[in-house]
């Protein structure tokens, strides 16, 4: 068994001004982080997590290795928040997958409500359990899954990187089969698109990671795009692992006023302190839509003021 195609897409969505997600699509390591915090702190936390994972990812193996990577990411975010008062309280989710095709396993580490899924034989399975308030209420029987989808606190997470000096990482190991398609995503996807619809979109794209990733992001935005949405997909196929890795098939969204290098969405502030990870920022319709809304409000306010004075 060996790595097949892989793709990663991120988009600001329709309601947010900034993209605070980060992702890694660097076989054999894949990850999604969804930052939280005031100002640009969430973006910094997600990028710190991605940088920590990417720096040591190629040398890491197994569930214990993935757990150690995430613990190190937590340490870096926590120490940054102590050193920089403007980032105090920042945190991020993370879901990371490390493929060891030679040993025949995929190790997954998880903190927060970003998710890992597996599509096998046409059936989509959620591999991770959300570390969130509503997930705990569902598990305890207080809420039904349908009630959880409408709960006002459905975005409240109970575990995150960087908010405490230590973190409990959920780890699991999957024995893959040829044809398996793995999906990592931030919560901007499942809050907008149901699991059944995700599975249908993957099948409609003929399981091609690039096309499927674009389709899922487009569908989340079509439903309202209330949050940043990030999707990473990779497949495992028949055959022996070779020394030369297959070329990564990565899809980048169109950028809108990124404020940084063309084709990348991070801000100059983030660039000065974090490594160059595979993270992309504002996609079509996200920042621009919000700026147009702000401009419209300003114009309406000015007209109202003028009308009041003229009276």
Secondary structure, DSSP 8 states (H G I E B T S, - for coil): -EEEEEEEEEE--SS-SS--EEEEEETTEEEEEEEE-TTTHHHHHHHHHHHHHHHHHTT--HHHHHHHHHHHHHHHHHHHHHH-GGGTT-EEEEEEEEEETTTTEEEEEEESS-EEEEEETTEEEE-S---BHHHHHHHTTSS-HHHHHH-TTTT-BS--BSSSSS---EEEEE---TT-EEEEE-HHHHTTS-HHHHHHHHHHTTT-HHHHHHHHHHHHHHTT--S-EEEEEEEEESS---SS-----------SS-SSSTT----HHHHTTS---S-----TTSHHHHHHHHHHHHHHHHHHHHHHHH-
